[in-house]
Amino acid sequence: MMNLRHLKYFVATAETGQVSRAAAELSISQSSVTGAIKDLEITLGTPLFHRSSRGMDLTGPGREFLASAREILEKLEQATRAARQHSELSGSISIAATYTVMGYFLPYHLDRIAALHPGLDITLHELNRESIEEGLLSNRFDLGVLLTSNITNPEIETETLLRSARRLWVPHGHRFSLAGKASFEQVAEEDYIMLTVDEAAHTAMKYWGRTNFRPKTKLRTSSVEAVRSMVANGQGVSILSDMVYRPWSLEGKRIETVPTDMETPSMDVGLAWRRDTVQTPAFQLLHGYFKQSFLSPQVPQYPS
């Protein structure tokens, strides 16, 4: 019989394109994900995925079912939030975030915070790291949400919430995908699409600098979607974090990821504030929310 656990595991697998990645995202075993999908396929009487060594591709019925599964889980989340006790705290707080964080991390959490604490007024600013640091030190911003791995100023305190692994992005069916791994020497032979936003190029050259090779950069761009499209269309490869990875480009072409022979540093996302800042109730509330969400033992978002 179908239950919410089946839907949750199915959606995670469809969105990540791999059972292993879905299991890691859900903090469960791969066998649990595999079993749930098989149960769901038996219940529905149709295969939902094409399985291969490269991952899981949705079938036609799988794509249709994905929209319905997402809608069911979304409505459940809305109902759950409506039933929660709303905080009576009111006040305001100013948050500054970098481009990557604003686009791929914050929206979901801002929605949850707004539902839990409707009296809290949050002012948002999208800026680069240097401007956020200056704003924190001058008290223009109360809290920064950014890549903590890039902060070195001793006057700013940070707390890392998640570490997103970096992997090599390649188009569907690429030789690296078929091999299951790529060396930096091999990657250096390919055209490379270099992302520049949020100091991505600077970080990339630091870990490339630990090798005897250099990327053959075909394009430097501040757009993650441009990288995604260029890679999907076979115009080059790139090394980017799992947080910004999506298995499909805007044109509907598949992107795959493979590990490299040398471990690359993770992209660390977290909070930043001036070390001697006065922690207002609003600050404590948001700080507590993120700590509970990422640094405390996790429970499933939806009931099993």
Contacts in CASP RR format, 6 or more apart in sequence:
PFRMAT RR
TARGET T0000
AUTHOR 0000-0000-0000
METHOD contacts of the structure
MODEL  1
MMNLRHLKYFVATAETGQVSRAAAELSISQSSVTGAIKDLEITLGTPLFH
RSSRGMDLTGPGREFLASAREILEKLEQATRAARQHSELSGSISIAATYT
VMGYFLPYHLDRIAALHPGLDITLHELNRESIEEGLLSNRFDLGVLLTSN
ITNPEIETETLLRSARRLWVPHGHRFSLAGKASFEQVAEEDYIMLTVDEA
AHTAMKYWGRTNFRPKTKLRTSSVEAVRSMVANGQGVSILSDMVYRPWSL
EGKRIETVPTDMETPSMDVGLAWRRDTVQTPAFQLLHGYFKQSFLSPQVP
QYPS
1 43 0 8 1.000
2 39 0 8 1.000
2 40 0 8 1.000
2 43 0 8 1.000
2 44 0 8 1.000
3 304 0 8 1.000
4 72 0 8 1.000
4 73 0 8 1.000
4 76 0 8 1.000
4 302 0 8 1.000
4 303 0 8 1.000
4 304 0 8 1.000
5 36 0 8 1.000
5 302 0 8 1.000
5 303 0 8 1.000
5 304 0 8 1.000
6 36 0 8 1.000
6 37 0 8 1.000
6 39 0 8 1.000
6 40 0 8 1.000
6 43 0 8 1.000
7 40 0 8 1.000
7 69 0 8 1.000
7 72 0 8 1.000
7 73 0 8 1.000
7 302 0 8 1.000
8 26 0 8 1.000
8 73 0 8 1.000
8 300 0 8 1.000
8 301 0 8 1.000
8 302 0 8 1.000
9 22 0 8 1.000
9 26 0 8 1.000
9 28 0 8 1.000
9 32 0 8 1.000
9 33 0 8 1.000
9 36 0 8 1.000
9 37 0 8 1.000
10 36 0 8 1.000
10 37 0 8 1.000
10 40 0 8 1.000
10 48 0 8 1.000
10 65 0 8 1.000
10 66 0 8 1.000
10 69 0 8 1.000
11 66 0 8 1.000
11 69 0 8 1.000
11 70 0 8 1.000
11 73 0 8 1.000
12 22 0 8 1.000
12 25 0 8 1.000
12 26 0 8 1.000
12 33 0 8 1.000
13 19 0 8 1.000
13 22 0 8 1.000
13 33 0 8 1.000
13 37 0 8 1.000
13 49 0 8 1.000
13 56 0 8 1.000
14 49 0 8 1.000
14 56 0 8 1.000
14 58 0 8 1.000
14 62 0 8 1.000
14 66 0 8 1.000
15 22 0 8 1.000
15 246 0 8 1.000
15 247 0 8 1.000
16 22 0 8 1.000
16 25 0 8 1.000
16 247 0 8 1.000
17 55 0 8 1.000
17 56 0 8 1.000
17 57 0 8 1.000
17 247 0 8 1.000
18 55 0 8 1.000
18 56 0 8 1.000
19 30 0 8 1.000
19 33 0 8 1.000
19 34 0 8 1.000
19 37 0 8 1.000
19 55 0 8 1.000
19 56 0 8 1.000
20 30 0 8 1.000
21 242 0 8 1.000
22 33 0 8 1.000
23 29 0 8 1.000
23 30 0 8 1.000
23 32 0 8 1.000
23 33 0 8 1.000
26 33 0 8 1.000
26 300 0 8 1.000
27 298 0 8 1.000
37 48 0 8 1.000
37 49 0 8 1.000
40 48 0 8 1.000
41 47 0 8 1.000
41 48 0 8 1.000
44 61 0 8 1.000
44 65 0 8 1.000
46 59 0 8 1.000
46 61 0 8 1.000
46 62 0 8 1.000
47 59 0 8 1.000
47 61 0 8 1.000
48 58 0 8 1.000
48 59 0 8 1.000
48 61 0 8 1.000
48 62 0 8 1.000
48 65 0 8 1.000
49 56 0 8 1.000
49 57 0 8 1.000
49 58 0 8 1.000
49 59 0 8 1.000
49 62 0 8 1.000
50 56 0 8 1.000
50 57 0 8 1.000
50 58 0 8 1.000
50 59 0 8 1.000
54 172 0 8 1.000
54 173 0 8 1.000
54 177 0 8 1.000
54 178 0 8 1.000
54 256 0 8 1.000
55 256 0 8 1.000
57 254 0 8 1.000
58 66 0 8 1.000
73 302 0 8 1.000
76 302 0 8 1.000
77 301 0 8 1.000
77 302 0 8 1.000
81 112 0 8 1.000
81 115 0 8 1.000
81 116 0 8 1.000
82 115 0 8 1.000
84 115 0 8 1.000
84 116 0 8 1.000
86 115 0 8 1.000
86 116 0 8 1.000
86 117 0 8 1.000
86 118 0 8 1.000
87 116 0 8 1.000
87 117 0 8 1.000
87 118 0 8 1.000
87 119 0 8 1.000
87 120 0 8 1.000
87 285 0 8 1.000
88 119 0 8 1.000
89 117 0 8 1.000
89 119 0 8 1.000
89 120 0 8 1.000
89 281 0 8 1.000
89 282 0 8 1.000
89 285 0 8 1.000
90 119 0 8 1.000
90 120 0 8 1.000
90 121 0 8 1.000
91 119 0 8 1.000
91 120 0 8 1.000
91 121 0 8 1.000
91 281 0 8 1.000
91 282 0 8 1.000
92 120 0 8 1.000
92 121 0 8 1.000
92 122 0 8 1.000
92 123 0 8 1.000
92 282 0 8 1.000
93 120 0 8 1.000
93 121 0 8 1.000
93 122 0 8 1.000
93 123 0 8 1.000
93 142 0 8 1.000
93 143 0 8 1.000
93 280 0 8 1.000
93 282 0 8 1.000
93 283 0 8 1.000
93 286 0 8 1.000
94 122 0 8 1.000
94 123 0 8 1.000
94 125 0 8 1.000
94 140 0 8 1.000
94 141 0 8 1.000
94 142 0 8 1.000
94 143 0 8 1.000
95 122 0 8 1.000
95 123 0 8 1.000
95 124 0 8 1.000
95 125 0 8 1.000
95 141 0 8 1.000
95 142 0 8 1.000
95 143 0 8 1.000
95 144 0 8 1.000
95 145 0 8 1.000
95 286 0 8 1.000
96 124 0 8 1.000
96 125 0 8 1.000
96 126 0 8 1.000
96 127 0 8 1.000
96 131 0 8 1.000
96 132 0 8 1.000
96 135 0 8 1.000
96 136 0 8 1.000
96 141 0 8 1.000
96 143 0 8 1.000
96 144 0 8 1.000
96 145 0 8 1.000
96 146 0 8 1.000
97 105 0 8 1.000
97 106 0 8 1.000
97 124 0 8 1.000
97 125 0 8 1.000
97 126 0 8 1.000
97 127 0 8 1.000
97 132 0 8 1.000
97 144 0 8 1.000
97 145 0 8 1.000
97 146 0 8 1.000
98 126 0 8 1.000
98 127 0 8 1.000
98 128 0 8 1.000
98 129 0 8 1.000
98 132 0 8 1.000
98 145 0 8 1.000
98 146 0 8 1.000
98 147 0 8 1.000
98 198 0 8 1.000
99 126 0 8 1.000
99 128 0 8 1.000
99 197 0 8 1.000
99 198 0 8 1.000
99 222 0 8 1.000
100 147 0 8 1.000
100 197 0 8 1.000
100 198 0 8 1.000
100 224 0 8 1.000
100 243 0 8 1.000
100 244 0 8 1.000
100 267 0 8 1.000
101 145 0 8 1.000
101 146 0 8 1.000
101 147 0 8 1.000
101 198 0 8 1.000
101 269 0 8 1.000
102 124 0 8 1.000
102 126 0 8 1.000
104 224 0 8 1.000
104 243 0 8 1.000
104 244 0 8 1.000
105 145 0 8 1.000
105 243 0 8 1.000
105 269 0 8 1.000
106 145 0 8 1.000
109 289 0 8 1.000
109 290 0 8 1.000
109 293 0 8 1.000
110 122 0 8 1.000
110 124 0 8 1.000
112 289 0 8 1.000
113 120 0 8 1.000
113 122 0 8 1.000
113 286 0 8 1.000
113 289 0 8 1.000
114 120 0 8 1.000
114 122 0 8 1.000
116 289 0 8 1.000
117 285 0 8 1.000
120 282 0 8 1.000
120 285 0 8 1.000
125 132 0 8 1.000
125 141 0 8 1.000
128 198 0 8 1.000
129 146 0 8 1.000
129 147 0 8 1.000
129 150 0 8 1.000
129 151 0 8 1.000
129 198 0 8 1.000
129 199 0 8 1.000
132 141 0 8 1.000
132 144 0 8 1.000
132 146 0 8 1.000
132 272 0 8 1.000
133 151 0 8 1.000
133 153 0 8 1.000
133 156 0 8 1.000
133 272 0 8 1.000
135 141 0 8 1.000
136 143 0 8 1.000
136 144 0 8 1.000
136 156 0 8 1.000
136 272 0 8 1.000
136 273 0 8 1.000
136 274 0 8 1.000
136 277 0 8 1.000
137 153 0 8 1.000
137 155 0 8 1.000
137 156 0 8 1.000
137 274 0 8 1.000
139 274 0 8 1.000
139 277 0 8 1.000
142 273 0 8 1.000
142 277 0 8 1.000
142 280 0 8 1.000
142 282 0 8 1.000
142 283 0 8 1.000
143 271 0 8 1.000
143 272 0 8 1.000
143 273 0 8 1.000
143 283 0 8 1.000
143 286 0 8 1.000
143 287 0 8 1.000
144 271 0 8 1.000
144 272 0 8 1.000
144 273 0 8 1.000
145 269 0 8 1.000
145 270 0 8 1.000
145 271 0 8 1.000
145 272 0 8 1.000
146 198 0 8 1.000
146 269 0 8 1.000
146 270 0 8 1.000
146 272 0 8 1.000
147 198 0 8 1.000
147 199 0 8 1.000
147 267 0 8 1.000
147 268 0 8 1.000
147 269 0 8 1.000
147 270 0 8 1.000
148 158 0 8 1.000
148 159 0 8 1.000
148 160 0 8 1.000
148 268 0 8 1.000
148 269 0 8 1.000
148 270 0 8 1.000
148 271 0 8 1.000
148 272 0 8 1.000
149 160 0 8 1.000
149 203 0 8 1.000
149 265 0 8 1.000
149 266 0 8 1.000
149 267 0 8 1.000
149 268 0 8 1.000
150 198 0 8 1.000
150 199 0 8 1.000
150 203 0 8 1.000
151 158 0 8 1.000
151 272 0 8 1.000
154 275 0 8 1.000
155 274 0 8 1.000
155 275 0 8 1.000
156 272 0 8 1.000
156 273 0 8 1.000
156 274 0 8 1.000
156 275 0 8 1.000
157 272 0 8 1.000
157 273 0 8 1.000
157 274 0 8 1.000
157 275 0 8 1.000
158 270 0 8 1.000
158 271 0 8 1.000
158 272 0 8 1.000
159 270 0 8 1.000
159 271 0 8 1.000
159 272 0 8 1.000
159 287 0 8 1.000
159 290 0 8 1.000
159 291 0 8 1.000
159 295 0 8 1.000
160 268 0 8 1.000
160 269 0 8 1.000
160 270 0 8 1.000
161 269 0 8 1.000
161 270 0 8 1.000
161 271 0 8 1.000
161 290 0 8 1.000
161 293 0 8 1.000
161 294 0 8 1.000
161 295 0 8 1.000
162 243 0 8 1.000
162 268 0 8 1.000
162 269 0 8 1.000
162 270 0 8 1.000
162 294 0 8 1.000
163 266 0 8 1.000
163 267 0 8 1.000
163 268 0 8 1.000
163 269 0 8 1.000
164 241 0 8 1.000
164 242 0 8 1.000
164 243 0 8 1.000
164 266 0 8 1.000
164 267 0 8 1.000
164 268 0 8 1.000
164 269 0 8 1.000
165 241 0 8 1.000
165 242 0 8 1.000
165 264 0 8 1.000
165 266 0 8 1.000
166 239 0 8 1.000
166 240 0 8 1.000
166 241 0 8 1.000
166 242 0 8 1.000
166 264 0 8 1.000
166 265 0 8 1.000
166 266 0 8 1.000
166 267 0 8 1.000
167 239 0 8 1.000
167 240 0 8 1.000
167 241 0 8 1.000
167 242 0 8 1.000
167 245 0 8 1.000
167 257 0 8 1.000
167 258 0 8 1.000
167 259 0 8 1.000
167 260 0 8 1.000
168 176 0 8 1.000
168 182 0 8 1.000
168 187 0 8 1.000
168 237 0 8 1.000
168 238 0 8 1.000
168 239 0 8 1.000
168 257 0 8 1.000
168 258 0 8 1.000
168 259 0 8 1.000
168 260 0 8 1.000
169 227 0 8 1.000
169 228 0 8 1.000
169 231 0 8 1.000
169 237 0 8 1.000
169 238 0 8 1.000
169 239 0 8 1.000
169 240 0 8 1.000
169 245 0 8 1.000
169 255 0 8 1.000
169 256 0 8 1.000
169 257 0 8 1.000
170 176 0 8 1.000
170 177 0 8 1.000
170 182 0 8 1.000
170 231 0 8 1.000
170 237 0 8 1.000
170 255 0 8 1.000
170 256 0 8 1.000
170 257 0 8 1.000
170 258 0 8 1.000
171 231 0 8 1.000
171 232 0 8 1.000
171 233 0 8 1.000
171 234 0 8 1.000
171 236 0 8 1.000
171 253 0 8 1.000
171 254 0 8 1.000
171 255 0 8 1.000
171 256 0 8 1.000
172 232 0 8 1.000
172 253 0 8 1.000
172 254 0 8 1.000
172 255 0 8 1.000
172 256 0 8 1.000
173 256 0 8 1.000
174 234 0 8 1.000
174 237 0 8 1.000
174 256 0 8 1.000
176 182 0 8 1.000
176 186 0 8 1.000
176 187 0 8 1.000
176 237 0 8 1.000
176 258 0 8 1.000
177 256 0 8 1.000
177 258 0 8 1.000
179 258 0 8 1.000
180 258 0 8 1.000
180 259 0 8 1.000
181 258 0 8 1.000
181 259 0 8 1.000
181 260 0 8 1.000
181 261 0 8 1.000
182 258 0 8 1.000
182 259 0 8 1.000
182 260 0 8 1.000
182 261 0 8 1.000
183 260 0 8 1.000
183 261 0 8 1.000
183 262 0 8 1.000
184 208 0 8 1.000
184 211 0 8 1.000
184 213 0 8 1.000
184 260 0 8 1.000
184 261 0 8 1.000
184 262 0 8 1.000
185 211 0 8 1.000
185 212 0 8 1.000
185 213 0 8 1.000
187 213 0 8 1.000
187 215 0 8 1.000
187 237 0 8 1.000
187 239 0 8 1.000
187 260 0 8 1.000
188 213 0 8 1.000
188 214 0 8 1.000
188 215 0 8 1.000
188 216 0 8 1.000
189 216 0 8 1.000
190 216 0 8 1.000
190 236 0 8 1.000
190 237 0 8 1.000
191 216 0 8 1.000
191 218 0 8 1.000
191 235 0 8 1.000
191 236 0 8 1.000
191 237 0 8 1.000
192 215 0 8 1.000
192 216 0 8 1.000
192 217 0 8 1.000
192 218 0 8 1.000
192 236 0 8 1.000
192 237 0 8 1.000
192 238 0 8 1.000
193 217 0 8 1.000
193 218 0 8 1.000
193 219 0 8 1.000
193 221 0 8 1.000
193 226 0 8 1.000
193 227 0 8 1.000
193 230 0 8 1.000
193 231 0 8 1.000
193 235 0 8 1.000
193 236 0 8 1.000
193 237 0 8 1.000
193 238 0 8 1.000
194 200 0 8 1.000
194 201 0 8 1.000
194 204 0 8 1.000
194 215 0 8 1.000
194 217 0 8 1.000
194 219 0 8 1.000
194 220 0 8 1.000
194 221 0 8 1.000
194 238 0 8 1.000
195 201 0 8 1.000
195 204 0 8 1.000
195 221 0 8 1.000
195 222 0 8 1.000
195 223 0 8 1.000
195 224 0 8 1.000
195 227 0 8 1.000
195 238 0 8 1.000
195 240 0 8 1.000
196 220 0 8 1.000
196 221 0 8 1.000
196 222 0 8 1.000
197 222 0 8 1.000
197 223 0 8 1.000
197 224 0 8 1.000
200 240 0 8 1.000
201 220 0 8 1.000
203 265 0 8 1.000
203 267 0 8 1.000
204 215 0 8 1.000
204 239 0 8 1.000
206 265 0 8 1.000
207 262 0 8 1.000
207 264 0 8 1.000
207 265 0 8 1.000
208 214 0 8 1.000
208 215 0 8 1.000
210 262 0 8 1.000
211 262 0 8 1.000
218 230 0 8 1.000
218 235 0 8 1.000
218 236 0 8 1.000
219 226 0 8 1.000
219 230 0 8 1.000
219 235 0 8 1.000
221 227 0 8 1.000
224 240 0 8 1.000
224 244 0 8 1.000
225 249 0 8 1.000
225 250 0 8 1.000
227 238 0 8 1.000
227 240 0 8 1.000
228 246 0 8 1.000
228 249 0 8 1.000
228 250 0 8 1.000
228 255 0 8 1.000
229 249 0 8 1.000
229 250 0 8 1.000
229 251 0 8 1.000
230 236 0 8 1.000
230 238 0 8 1.000
231 237 0 8 1.000
231 238 0 8 1.000
231 249 0 8 1.000
231 255 0 8 1.000
232 248 0 8 1.000
232 249 0 8 1.000
232 251 0 8 1.000
232 252 0 8 1.000
232 253 0 8 1.000
232 254 0 8 1.000
232 255 0 8 1.000
233 249 0 8 1.000
233 251 0 8 1.000
233 253 0 8 1.000
239 260 0 8 1.000
239 264 0 8 1.000
241 266 0 8 1.000
241 267 0 8 1.000
242 257 0 8 1.000
243 267 0 8 1.000
243 269 0 8 1.000
245 255 0 8 1.000
245 257 0 8 1.000
246 255 0 8 1.000
247 254 0 8 1.000
247 255 0 8 1.000
247 256 0 8 1.000
248 254 0 8 1.000
248 255 0 8 1.000
249 255 0 8 1.000
270 290 0 8 1.000
271 287 0 8 1.000
271 290 0 8 1.000
273 283 0 8 1.000
277 283 0 8 1.000
279 287 0 8 1.000
END
